[in-house]
């Protein structure tokens, strides 16, 4: 199995901010690599370097065996990018948006129209194809945005928080579409603020914090690193919660957390559960719920970074810069778009 995406020692600085500080990662062909990290960890910066929108200050990155700096043109010819916000033109119709991308990619008009029709059908947008995108729902816009990134039949997709703001139903539809693309041999690099999304879709995950990779592996491997199971304790009386928290912490250590009316802690030692039960019983604290369950990816993230995942803030450059770079042409507004699709 070969690497479709690979980085060694990737570093990037914006003035006083070290966005990336020596990132190593690799994604096998035909798989999904999930990239997780807190706000400002460097995820979007890494995606933009792989997509040739930024150049690294140090290190090297390859996409499908091509260096992203020396062979940027070859990389752009085989990748697609979907950013955090839909980059389609709201004043154009669904069909016109896809035709625009096809023409900018140098496809003949007949081929552009055939590809647009094919993608509109695949993403269940045929009935809305003649409507202006400003009348689309959020889920429809994201599906069109993903379709636009596929016009050139890319072998590799960069998906930077593609389901941000979508309702659960629309998010599930996009998940199914991504699974279908990967089944067809596409490789995807996915950044997401939804940890269950990475758990569902990613074959492997890299966790980035402060510009460095702090953990990597399959979802199950990461869960095993911080305790494959979680002990959850809920006292009958809420007044006993703080006392119970202290007792559990004395047995399990500082990773003990209070969540709502319960206490949770990763379990690495099977002797922990009976020890906790004895301590609580000795202090006369009645337990309403005592469960041993599998760790969630959210708990893995918390253990590794010290806080939970939060929605990512946009990083420089802007989405408009991304759109212009990916299209390979300067922004020409509505007039230029109409010329391209005619």
Secondary structure as UniProt FT lines:
FT   STRAND          3..14
FT   TURN            15..16
FT   STRAND          17..28
FT   TURN            29..30
FT   STRAND          32..37
FT   TURN            39..40
FT   HELIX           43..50
FT   TURN            51..52
FT   STRAND          58..63
FT   TURN            64..65
FT   STRAND          66..67
FT   TURN            68..71
FT   HELIX           72..76
FT   TURN            77..78
FT   STRAND          79..82
FT   TURN            90..91
FT   HELIX           94..104
FT   TURN            105..106
FT   HELIX           109..122
FT   TURN            123..124
FT   HELIX           126..128
FT   TURN            129..130
FT   HELIX           133..135
FT   HELIX           138..148
FT   TURN            149..152
FT   STRAND          156..160
FT   TURN            162..165
FT   HELIX           168..183
FT   TURN            184..185
FT   STRAND          187..191
FT   HELIX           195..201
FT   STRAND          204..209
FT   TURN            210..211
FT   STRAND          212..217
FT   HELIX           219..225
FT   STRAND          229..235
FT   HELIX           238..240
FT   HELIX           241..252
FT   TURN            254..255
FT   STRAND          257..259
FT   TURN            260..261
FT   STRAND          262..267
FT   TURN            270..271
FT   HELIX           272..282
FT   TURN            283..284
FT   STRAND          287..294
FT   HELIX           297..305
FT   HELIX           319..327
FT   HELIX           333..341
//
